[in-house]
Amino acid sequence: MINVKNIALVKALGARIRELRLQRDMSQEDLANEADIPLSQIGRIERGENNPTISSLYVIAIALNVDLKQLVDLKLKK
């Protein structure tokens, strides 16, 4: 379960992954296959329902052909 304080962060991260995926004209299935992560997990991450590990973020970044720091470059409202 996601800690309430982290909901905005997890949702912003999911939105960022979706944004990068769509910029590359990739489907969720394409990303899941490239990152070797279950399709259902990609969906949960993008919807902000799953707080991915740093290892998952790393393989997602590789699959999206971006640096990890680009993946986590989030604009959070304070």
HELIX and SHEET records of a PDB file:
HELIX    1   1 VAL A    4  ASN A    6  5                                   3    
HELIX    2   2 ILE A    7  GLN A   23  1                                  17    
HELIX    3   3 GLN A   28  ALA A   35  1                                   8    
HELIX    4   4 LEU A   39  GLU A   46  1                                   8    
HELIX    5   5 ILE A   54  LEU A   64  1                                  11    
HELIX    6   6 LEU A   68  LEU A   71  1                                   4    
END                                                                             
